[in-house]
Amino acid sequence: MRVTIYGSGYVGLVTGACLAEVGNHVLCV
């Protein structure tokens, strides 16, 4: 699944890392 996270603060980056860990394609903006 492709996921875009708006707001790459601490919470956004941690969330993105967790989603990428389980196999998602993550784009942080």
PDBQT receptor file of N, H, CA, C and O in Angstrom, charges set to zero:
ATOM      1  N   MET A   1       0.854  -1.178   0.000  1.00  0.00    +0.000 N 
ATOM      2  CA  MET A   1       0.000   0.000   0.000  1.00  0.00    +0.000 C 
ATOM      3  C   MET A   1       0.894   1.233   0.000  1.00  0.00    +0.000 C 
ATOM      4  O   MET A   1       1.941   1.254   0.648  1.00  0.00    +0.000 OA
ATOM      5  N   ARG A   2       0.476   2.249  -0.725  1.00  0.00    +0.000 N 
ATOM      6  H   ARG A   2      -0.374   2.232  -1.252  1.00  0.00    +0.000 HD
ATOM      7  CA  ARG A   2       1.216   3.511  -0.741  1.00  0.00    +0.000 C 
ATOM      8  C   ARG A   2       0.603   4.458   0.278  1.00  0.00    +0.000 C 
ATOM      9  O   ARG A   2      -0.608   4.680   0.294  1.00  0.00    +0.000 OA
ATOM     10  N   VAL A   3       1.456   5.010   1.125  1.00  0.00    +0.000 N 
ATOM     11  H   VAL A   3       2.439   4.830   1.113  1.00  0.00    +0.000 HD
ATOM     12  CA  VAL A   3       1.006   5.892   2.201  1.00  0.00    +0.000 C 
ATOM     13  C   VAL A   3       1.771   7.200   2.106  1.00  0.00    +0.000 C 
ATOM     14  O   VAL A   3       2.994   7.199   1.973  1.00  0.00    +0.000 OA
ATOM     15  N   THR A   4       1.047   8.328   2.173  1.00  0.00    +0.000 N 
ATOM     16  H   THR A   4       0.052   8.328   2.281  1.00  0.00    +0.000 HD
ATOM     17  CA  THR A   4       1.680   9.644   2.224  1.00  0.00    +0.000 C 
ATOM     18  C   THR A   4       1.394  10.260   3.578  1.00  0.00    +0.000 C 
ATOM     19  O   THR A   4       0.243  10.320   4.010  1.00  0.00    +0.000 OA
ATOM     20  N   ILE A   5       2.442  10.719   4.249  1.00  0.00    +0.000 N 
ATOM     21  H   ILE A   5       3.377  10.671   3.898  1.00  0.00    +0.000 HD
ATOM     22  CA  ILE A   5       2.300  11.342   5.562  1.00  0.00    +0.000 C 
ATOM     23  C   ILE A   5       2.663  12.810   5.428  1.00  0.00    +0.000 C 
ATOM     24  O   ILE A   5       3.790  13.146   5.065  1.00  0.00    +0.000 OA
ATOM     25  N   TYR A   6       1.707  13.683   5.721  1.00  0.00    +0.000 N 
ATOM     26  H   TYR A   6       0.792  13.409   6.016  1.00  0.00    +0.000 HD
ATOM     27  CA  TYR A   6       1.954  15.121   5.685  1.00  0.00    +0.000 C 
ATOM     28  C   TYR A   6       2.385  15.569   7.070  1.00  0.00    +0.000 C 
ATOM     29  O   TYR A   6       1.699  15.319   8.061  1.00  0.00    +0.000 OA
ATOM     30  N   GLY A   7       3.514  16.226   7.124  1.00  0.00    +0.000 N 
ATOM     31  H   GLY A   7       4.071  16.429   6.319  1.00  0.00    +0.000 HD
ATOM     32  CA  GLY A   7       4.058  16.664   8.406  1.00  0.00    +0.000 C 
ATOM     33  C   GLY A   7       5.112  15.680   8.876  1.00  0.00    +0.000 C 
ATOM     34  O   GLY A   7       4.793  14.691   9.536  1.00  0.00    +0.000 OA
ATOM     35  N   SER A   8       6.358  15.945   8.541  1.00  0.00    +0.000 N 
ATOM     36  H   SER A   8       6.617  16.748   8.005  1.00  0.00    +0.000 HD
ATOM     37  CA  SER A   8       7.437  15.013   8.875  1.00  0.00    +0.000 C 
ATOM     38  C   SER A   8       8.113  15.399  10.181  1.00  0.00    +0.000 C 
ATOM     39  O   SER A   8       9.341  15.420  10.270  1.00  0.00    +0.000 OA
ATOM     40  N   GLY A   9       7.324  15.698  11.173  1.00  0.00    +0.000 N 
ATOM     41  H   GLY A   9       6.326  15.681  11.100  1.00  0.00    +0.000 HD
ATOM     42  CA  GLY A   9       7.885  15.932  12.496  1.00  0.00    +0.000 C 
ATOM     43  C   GLY A   9       8.222  14.602  13.143  1.00  0.00    +0.000 C 
ATOM     44  O   GLY A   9       8.278  13.575  12.467  1.00  0.00    +0.000 OA
ATOM     45  N   TYR A  10       8.444  14.616  14.426  1.00  0.00    +0.000 N 
ATOM     46  H   TYR A  10       8.398  15.451  14.975  1.00  0.00    +0.000 HD
ATOM     47  CA  TYR A  10       8.827  13.392  15.143  1.00  0.00    +0.000 C 
ATOM     48  C   TYR A  10       7.768  12.304  14.978  1.00  0.00    +0.000 C 
ATOM     49  O   TYR A  10       8.094  11.157  14.675  1.00  0.00    +0.000 OA
ATOM     50  N   VAL A  11       6.512  12.662  15.176  1.00  0.00    +0.000 N 
ATOM     51  H   VAL A  11       6.246  13.594  15.422  1.00  0.00    +0.000 HD
ATOM     52  CA  VAL A  11       5.434  11.670  15.107  1.00  0.00    +0.000 C 
ATOM     53  C   VAL A  11       5.289  11.134  13.687  1.00  0.00    +0.000 C 
ATOM     54  O   VAL A  11       5.109   9.932  13.493  1.00  0.00    +0.000 OA
ATOM     55  N   GLY A  12       5.367  12.014  12.697  1.00  0.00    +0.000 N 
ATOM     56  H   GLY A  12       5.513  12.991  12.854  1.00  0.00    +0.000 HD
ATOM     57  CA  GLY A  12       5.232  11.589  11.305  1.00  0.00    +0.000 C 
ATOM     58  C   GLY A  12       6.338  10.640  10.874  1.00  0.00    +0.000 C 
ATOM     59  O   GLY A  12       6.083   9.659  10.175  1.00  0.00    +0.000 OA
ATOM     60  N   LEU A  13       7.569  10.930  11.292  1.00  0.00    +0.000 N 
ATOM     61  H   LEU A  13       7.776  11.726  11.860  1.00  0.00    +0.000 HD
ATOM     62  CA  LEU A  13       8.691  10.071  10.908  1.00  0.00    +0.000 C 
ATOM     63  C   LEU A  13       8.620   8.715  11.593  1.00  0.00    +0.000 C 
ATOM     64  O   LEU A  13       8.928   7.692  10.981  1.00  0.00    +0.000 OA
ATOM     65  N   VAL A  14       8.218   8.699  12.854  1.00  0.00    +0.000 N 
ATOM     66  H   VAL A  14       7.968   9.530  13.352  1.00  0.00    +0.000 HD
ATOM     67  CA  VAL A  14       8.092   7.424  13.569  1.00  0.00    +0.000 C 
ATOM     68  C   VAL A  14       6.969   6.591  12.958  1.00  0.00    +0.000 C 
ATOM     69  O   VAL A  14       7.118   5.383  12.770  1.00  0.00    +0.000 OA
ATOM     70  N   THR A  15       5.847   7.236  12.648  1.00  0.00    +0.000 N 
ATOM     71  H   THR A  15       5.726   8.216  12.800  1.00  0.00    +0.000 HD
ATOM     72  CA  THR A  15       4.733   6.527  12.013  1.00  0.00    +0.000 C 
ATOM     73  C   THR A  15       5.156   5.973  10.658  1.00  0.00    +0.000 C 
ATOM     74  O   THR A  15       4.851   4.828  10.323  1.00  0.00    +0.000 OA
ATOM     75  N   GLY A  16       5.864   6.795   9.878  1.00  0.00    +0.000 N 
ATOM     76  H   GLY A  16       6.112   7.725  10.150  1.00  0.00    +0.000 HD
ATOM     77  CA  GLY A  16       6.345   6.349   8.572  1.00  0.00    +0.000 C 
ATOM     78  C   GLY A  16       7.290   5.168   8.685  1.00  0.00    +0.000 C 
ATOM     79  O   GLY A  16       7.218   4.231   7.890  1.00  0.00    +0.000 OA
ATOM     80  N   ALA A  17       8.174   5.208   9.667  1.00  0.00    +0.000 N 
ATOM     81  H   ALA A  17       8.232   5.968  10.314  1.00  0.00    +0.000 HD
ATOM     82  CA  ALA A  17       9.112   4.097   9.861  1.00  0.00    +0.000 C 
ATOM     83  C   ALA A  17       8.371   2.815  10.216  1.00  0.00    +0.000 C 
ATOM     84  O   ALA A  17       8.721   1.739   9.731  1.00  0.00    +0.000 OA
ATOM     85  N   CYS A  18       7.360   2.923  11.051  1.00  0.00    +0.000 N 
ATOM     86  H   CYS A  18       7.075   3.798  11.445  1.00  0.00    +0.000 HD
ATOM     87  CA  CYS A  18       6.578   1.738  11.437  1.00  0.00    +0.000 C 
ATOM     88  C   CYS A  18       5.816   1.177  10.242  1.00  0.00    +0.000 C 
ATOM     89  O   CYS A  18       5.758  -0.039  10.063  1.00  0.00    +0.000 OA
ATOM     90  N   LEU A  19       5.235   2.045   9.428  1.00  0.00    +0.000 N 
ATOM     91  H   LEU A  19       5.283   3.033   9.573  1.00  0.00    +0.000 HD
ATOM     92  CA  LEU A  19       4.498   1.580   8.254  1.00  0.00    +0.000 C 
ATOM     93  C   LEU A  19       5.438   0.953   7.229  1.00  0.00    +0.000 C 
ATOM     94  O   LEU A  19       5.091  -0.044   6.595  1.00  0.00    +0.000 OA
ATOM     95  N   ALA A  20       6.626   1.534   7.065  1.00  0.00    +0.000 N 
ATOM     96  H   ALA A  20       6.907   2.344   7.580  1.00  0.00    +0.000 HD
ATOM     97  CA  ALA A  20       7.591   0.976   6.117  1.00  0.00    +0.000 C 
ATOM     98  C   ALA A  20       8.097  -0.383   6.597  1.00  0.00    +0.000 C 
ATOM     99  O   ALA A  20       8.394  -1.262   5.788  1.00  0.00    +0.000 OA
ATOM    100  N   GLU A  21       8.191  -0.546   7.884  1.00  0.00    +0.000 N 
ATOM    101  H   GLU A  21       7.949   0.168   8.541  1.00  0.00    +0.000 HD
ATOM    102  CA  GLU A  21       8.689  -1.803   8.470  1.00  0.00    +0.000 C 
ATOM    103  C   GLU A  21       7.797  -2.985   8.093  1.00  0.00    +0.000 C 
ATOM    104  O   GLU A  21       8.288  -4.098   7.905  1.00  0.00    +0.000 OA
ATOM    105  N   VAL A  22       6.489  -2.746   7.983  1.00  0.00    +0.000 N 
ATOM    106  H   VAL A  22       6.090  -1.842   8.136  1.00  0.00    +0.000 HD
ATOM    107  CA  VAL A  22       5.563  -3.841   7.668  1.00  0.00    +0.000 C 
ATOM    108  C   VAL A  22       5.326  -3.982   6.166  1.00  0.00    +0.000 C 
ATOM    109  O   VAL A  22       4.460  -4.746   5.740  1.00  0.00    +0.000 OA
ATOM    110  N   GLY A  23       6.105  -3.236   5.355  1.00  0.00    +0.000 N 
ATOM    111  H   GLY A  23       6.808  -2.616   5.701  1.00  0.00    +0.000 HD
ATOM    112  CA  GLY A  23       6.068  -3.469   3.910  1.00  0.00    +0.000 C 
ATOM    113  C   GLY A  23       5.305  -2.455   3.089  1.00  0.00    +0.000 C 
ATOM    114  O   GLY A  23       5.021  -2.715   1.920  1.00  0.00    +0.000 OA
ATOM    115  N   ASN A  24       4.961  -1.307   3.652  1.00  0.00    +0.000 N 
ATOM    116  H   ASN A  24       5.192  -1.096   4.602  1.00  0.00    +0.000 HD
ATOM    117  CA  ASN A  24       4.266  -0.280   2.885  1.00  0.00    +0.000 C 
ATOM    118  C   ASN A  24       5.268   0.655   2.224  1.00  0.00    +0.000 C 
ATOM    119  O   ASN A  24       6.401   0.793   2.686  1.00  0.00    +0.000 OA
ATOM    120  N   HIS A  25       4.839   1.301   1.130  1.00  0.00    +0.000 N 
ATOM    121  H   HIS A  25       3.919   1.189   0.755  1.00  0.00    +0.000 HD
ATOM    122  CA  HIS A  25       5.641   2.347   0.495  1.00  0.00    +0.000 C 
ATOM    123  C   HIS A  25       5.224   3.661   1.129  1.00  0.00    +0.000 C 
ATOM    124  O   HIS A  25       4.061   4.052   1.030  1.00  0.00    +0.000 OA
ATOM    125  N   VAL A  26       6.155   4.350   1.779  1.00  0.00    +0.000 N 
ATOM    126  H   VAL A  26       7.100   4.032   1.859  1.00  0.00    +0.000 HD
ATOM    127  CA  VAL A  26       5.832   5.538   2.563  1.00  0.00    +0.000 C 
ATOM    128  C   VAL A  26       6.516   6.755   1.962  1.00  0.00    +0.000 C 
ATOM    129  O   VAL A  26       7.702   6.712   1.636  1.00  0.00    +0.000 OA
ATOM    130  N   LEU A  27       5.754   7.854   1.816  1.00  0.00    +0.000 N 
ATOM    131  H   LEU A  27       4.791   7.889   2.081  1.00  0.00    +0.000 HD
ATOM    132  CA  LEU A  27       6.292   9.138   1.370  1.00  0.00    +0.000 C 
ATOM    133  C   LEU A  27       5.974  10.169   2.437  1.00  0.00    +0.000 C 
ATOM    134  O   LEU A  27       4.805  10.436   2.715  1.00  0.00    +0.000 OA
ATOM    135  N   CYS A  28       7.002  10.749   3.036  1.00  0.00    +0.000 N 
ATOM    136  H   CYS A  28       7.951  10.532   2.810  1.00  0.00    +0.000 HD
ATOM    137  CA  CYS A  28       6.811  11.791   4.049  1.00  0.00    +0.000 C 
ATOM    138  C   CYS A  28       7.011  13.149   3.400  1.00  0.00    +0.000 C 
ATOM    139  O   CYS A  28       8.033  13.399   2.760  1.00  0.00    +0.000 OA
ATOM    140  N   VAL A  29       6.031  14.023   3.569  1.00  0.00    +0.000 N 
ATOM    141  H   VAL A  29       5.201  13.820   4.088  1.00  0.00    +0.000 HD
ATOM    142  CA  VAL A  29       6.080  15.366   2.974  1.00  0.00    +0.000 C 
ATOM    143  C   VAL A  29       6.101  16.389   4.083  1.00  0.00    +0.000 C 
ATOM    144  O   VAL A  29       6.141  17.590   3.816  1.00  0.00    +0.000 OA
TER     145      VAL A  29
